């Protein structure tokens, strides 16, 4: 990246060390309460002597939103027939003087450029990652300013040269966020007009490709109304702020994931009503649509979980609940799941629905032959179907249980919330089928109890899954296959018998059968 004029043959700003990208760009991982430095040099080659010269380098963080005439959010780039009005805000500004002397800068006799190095200690906070869309951007620039005295001119001539800097979230901050406690619970009591319910999300901080687990308990329906439908979705949106301080939202073309569950018109709670209904759902954080969360002065990139219920006396939502979800970008050197082993997929013709934290529920009469509608996801294998968008049938609701299992270590202590224990302190694992249809499995409340150490859980790390495979008798090659493919707890619970054999290369039928039994395949 270089610029020039009559006096300055060329001027280039380049990064050094970790701040030099592979394509020559200037890059830095900064912000999120981490120490970061931006090192580089201003390379100047002069064509004529620069007298009374001053060279200054500025680092700026600028947020910009773009608007049509009339205040509507811009939806395409500016053109001859489409006028755009930008609104700017500078939120970071650092300055360093590299040269300031009456001694002239002379042309290099051997023709090379002269380097003026710089080093900025960047702020630990208020450094959102670079972002760009047709409606706005978060950008960082290095502005090299050269002032010099031209002959026969009283005022100095100043030339400014701008060079972009790409700012990313540091991997250390990603790890810290992903390992932090991020559980969220919303409890809404029922009224004469509104349903009573609770929504609990064990882990609100996720990566693209993860599955968001949500525990839902429906405690009551108002009056004599009956529950007809429950909807849940995961949506991405970007909020842009104009110069008047008003926000305008730009939404993704479709939800990251969505599901719909119909019910056989059941009254919940109150006189003559059924006991609370509890269930656990999983929503895929679609890697093709998910955007990392950003909180900049004029731009906010958000992901929101939305839950709603409809009762039989209206077509409108009786209640709506929204909970923000934090999406963290992948590690710079992250291993992605191989084809056919997406973090959340369902085998054709089967689905898991596990229950939430309610202390007690009762079963609801099911339809004779419920069916499950699947919509194929592009990142899944040909035989696997994602729950990006599914409509669940009217069906018998399972007894309440918590599929969260205790995990060792301080890093995962936040996931040890609200486990359902028996008198002996063990966690229930509902493995036998209460009701089975071609599309859905439900779990009985009267099954054998297994120790917590041997029960797979979506919160397990790759290392914990590997240790579990070894404990079941897996060879070193099999264990290494799980590690190489990045199989964590979420992916493990979505594996099929074909995955174990074909994708992970487990030749032993006995070992596959052990795993299938443990996973209730």
Secondary structure as GFF3:
##gff-version 3
##sequence-region A 1 521
A	DSSP	beta_strand	2	3	.	.	.	ID=ss1
A	DSSP	beta_strand	8	15	.	.	.	ID=ss2
A	DSSP	three_ten_helix	17	19	.	.	.	ID=ss3
A	DSSP	beta_strand	26	29	.	.	.	ID=ss4
A	DSSP	beta_strand	36	46	.	.	.	ID=ss5
A	DSSP	beta_strand	51	67	.	.	.	ID=ss6
A	DSSP	beta_strand	85	101	.	.	.	ID=ss7
A	DSSP	beta_strand	114	122	.	.	.	ID=ss8
A	DSSP	beta_strand	131	133	.	.	.	ID=ss9
A	DSSP	beta_strand	136	149	.	.	.	ID=ss10
A	DSSP	beta_strand	157	168	.	.	.	ID=ss11
A	DSSP	alpha_helix	171	178	.	.	.	ID=ss12
A	DSSP	beta_strand	184	188	.	.	.	ID=ss13
A	DSSP	beta_strand	196	201	.	.	.	ID=ss14
A	DSSP	beta_strand	205	207	.	.	.	ID=ss15
A	DSSP	beta_strand	211	220	.	.	.	ID=ss16
A	DSSP	beta_strand	227	241	.	.	.	ID=ss17
A	DSSP	beta_strand	247	251	.	.	.	ID=ss18
A	DSSP	beta_strand	257	266	.	.	.	ID=ss19
A	DSSP	beta_strand	277	284	.	.	.	ID=ss20
A	DSSP	beta_strand	294	295	.	.	.	ID=ss21
A	DSSP	beta_strand	299	311	.	.	.	ID=ss22
A	DSSP	beta_strand	319	328	.	.	.	ID=ss23
A	DSSP	beta_strand	346	347	.	.	.	ID=ss24
A	DSSP	beta_strand	384	385	.	.	.	ID=ss25
A	DSSP	beta_strand	389	392	.	.	.	ID=ss26
A	DSSP	three_ten_helix	410	415	.	.	.	ID=ss27
A	DSSP	beta_strand	433	436	.	.	.	ID=ss28
A	DSSP	beta_strand	441	443	.	.	.	ID=ss29
A	DSSP	three_ten_helix	452	454	.	.	.	ID=ss30
A	DSSP	alpha_helix	462	471	.	.	.	ID=ss31
A	DSSP	alpha_helix	476	484	.	.	.	ID=ss32
A	DSSP	alpha_helix	489	492	.	.	.	ID=ss33
A	DSSP	alpha_helix	497	498	.	.	.	ID=ss34
A	DSSP	pi_helix	499	503	.	.	.	ID=ss35
A	DSSP	alpha_helix	509	518	.	.	.	ID=ss36
###
